[in-house]
Amino acid sequence: MSEQVVSNKNVRNARTANRSKIRTMVQIGMLSAIAVILMSFEFPLPFAPAFYKIDLSEVPVLIGCFAMGPLAGVIIELIKVVLHMVFMGTTTAGVGDVANFVIGCAFIVPAGLLYKYKRTRKAALVGMGAGTAIMTVIGGLCNAFVLLPLYAAAFGGMEAIIAAGSAINGGINGVATFVLLAVTPFNLVKGVVVSLITLLLYKRVRVLLKGE
């Protein structure tokens, strides 16, 4: 009798685990699709050239990261980038999308890790602050050594890129000042905006994701 009870319990546990895996896969797919849609809605910021546009696609990625863990967040970020490349195309042979993937992960992974080990509002705030800071540093490096050279190749050379920045901020006169005065505040604003929206939405969305 005891063996039969143990067997039934194992079957129930296996079914529960399978349902949990399927639920997670569905949620990852849903959040990835929302992120791709949000990537289509971009708007410029007044202190950066027009080809730097902010979108809110990191919001569903960060929500997924908090709800299902950092690995799920990375998977959502990866799917988002791949789908964007497939449906929107790329003028940079995918290198720019890879750089954006790295920058996105630099934001969500620190936030997700801190929240995973201490699931409090304070931990979420500290995590998003840390993620914003790390994203700003990684984003600056990626722009200086990857994205700006790609933009330069696509838009008439580095002089044209610097001139576009200088037209908005006279202090921009080279790659270093471009990163400092345009890219850095861009990533800081993006991190703050995404963090605030995630903070406002997460509890409500979590109820749907967890079925609570």
ZIMO-V927486 format. One record per backbone hydrogen bond with DSSP energy under -1.0 kcal/mol. CO is the residue of the C=O (numbers start at 1). NH is the residue of the N-H. E is the energy in kcal/mol with one decimal. If there is no record, write none. Layout:
co-><CO & CO>
nh-><NH & NH>
e-><E & E>
This chain:
co-><1 & 2 & 3 & 4 & 5 & 6 & 7 & 8 & 9 & 10 & 11 & 12 & 13 & 14 & 15 & 16 & 17 & 18 & 19 & 20 & 21 & 22 & 23 & 24 & 25 & 26 & 27 & 28 & 29 & 30 & 31 & 32 & 33 & 34 & 35 & 37 & 38 & 43 & 45 & 49 & 54 & 56 & 58 & 59 & 60 & 61 & 62 & 63 & 64 & 65 & 69 & 70 & 71 & 72 & 73 & 74 & 75 & 76 & 77 & 78 & 79 & 80 & 81 & 82 & 83 & 84 & 92 & 94 & 95 & 96 & 97 & 98 & 99 & 100 & 101 & 102 & 104 & 105 & 107 & 108 & 109 & 110 & 111 & 112 & 113 & 118 & 120 & 121 & 122 & 123 & 124 & 125 & 126 & 127 & 128 & 129 & 130 & 131 & 132 & 133 & 134 & 135 & 136 & 137 & 138 & 139 & 140 & 141 & 142 & 142 & 143 & 146 & 147 & 148 & 149 & 150 & 151 & 152 & 157 & 158 & 159 & 160 & 161 & 162 & 163 & 165 & 169 & 174 & 175 & 176 & 177 & 178 & 178 & 179 & 182 & 183 & 184 & 185 & 186 & 187 & 188 & 189 & 190 & 191 & 192 & 193 & 194 & 195 & 196 & 197 & 198 & 201 & 202 & 203 & 204 & 205 & 206 & 207>
nh-><5 & 6 & 7 & 8 & 9 & 10 & 11 & 12 & 13 & 14 & 15 & 16 & 17 & 18 & 19 & 20 & 21 & 22 & 23 & 24 & 25 & 26 & 27 & 28 & 29 & 30 & 31 & 32 & 33 & 34 & 35 & 36 & 37 & 38 & 39 & 40 & 41 & 54 & 48 & 52 & 43 & 59 & 62 & 63 & 64 & 65 & 66 & 67 & 68 & 69 & 73 & 74 & 75 & 76 & 77 & 78 & 79 & 80 & 81 & 82 & 83 & 84 & 85 & 86 & 87 & 88 & 95 & 98 & 99 & 100 & 101 & 102 & 103 & 104 & 105 & 106 & 108 & 109 & 111 & 112 & 113 & 114 & 115 & 116 & 117 & 120 & 124 & 125 & 126 & 127 & 128 & 129 & 130 & 131 & 132 & 133 & 134 & 135 & 136 & 137 & 138 & 139 & 140 & 141 & 142 & 143 & 144 & 145 & 146 & 147 & 148 & 150 & 151 & 152 & 153 & 154 & 155 & 157 & 161 & 162 & 163 & 164 & 165 & 166 & 167 & 169 & 172 & 178 & 179 & 180 & 181 & 182 & 183 & 184 & 186 & 187 & 188 & 189 & 190 & 191 & 192 & 193 & 194 & 195 & 196 & 197 & 198 & 199 & 200 & 201 & 202 & 205 & 206 & 207 & 208 & 209 & 210 & 212>
e-><-2.1 & -2.5 & -2.4 & -2.6 & -2.3 & -2.4 & -2.1 & -2.4 & -2.5 & -2.4 & -2.5 & -2.5 & -2.5 & -2.3 & -2.5 & -2.2 & -2.2 & -2.5 & -2.6 & -2.4 & -2.5 & -2.5 & -2.4 & -2.6 & -2.3 & -2.5 & -2.8 & -2.2 & -2.2 & -2.2 & -2.3 & -2.3 & -2.2 & -2.5 & -1.5 & -1.4 & -1.4 & -2.7 & -1.6 & -2.1 & -2.0 & -1.7 & -2.9 & -2.4 & -2.3 & -2.1 & -2.3 & -2.5 & -2.8 & -1.5 & -1.8 & -2.4 & -2.3 & -2.5 & -2.5 & -2.5 & -2.8 & -2.6 & -2.2 & -2.7 & -2.9 & -2.1 & -2.2 & -2.2 & -2.8 & -2.4 & -1.9 & -2.1 & -2.4 & -2.3 & -2.1 & -2.2 & -2.4 & -2.6 & -2.5 & -2.0 & -2.4 & -2.2 & -1.0 & -3.0 & -2.8 & -2.1 & -2.0 & -2.1 & -1.5 & -2.2 & -2.1 & -2.4 & -2.8 & -2.8 & -2.7 & -2.3 & -2.8 & -2.9 & -2.4 & -2.1 & -2.7 & -2.9 & -2.1 & -1.8 & -3.0 & -3.2 & -1.8 & -2.1 & -2.8 & -2.3 & -2.4 & -2.3 & -2.2 & -2.4 & -2.6 & -1.7 & -3.0 & -2.8 & -2.0 & -1.7 & -2.4 & -3.7 & -1.4 & -2.7 & -2.3 & -2.0 & -1.8 & -2.9 & -2.0 & -2.6 & -2.2 & -2.1 & -2.5 & -2.3 & -2.9 & -2.0 & -1.7 & -2.8 & -1.6 & -2.4 & -2.2 & -2.7 & -2.4 & -2.6 & -2.3 & -2.8 & -2.7 & -2.1 & -2.5 & -2.3 & -2.4 & -2.5 & -1.9 & -2.0 & -2.8 & -2.5 & -3.2 & -1.3 & -1.0 & -2.6 & -2.9 & -1.6>
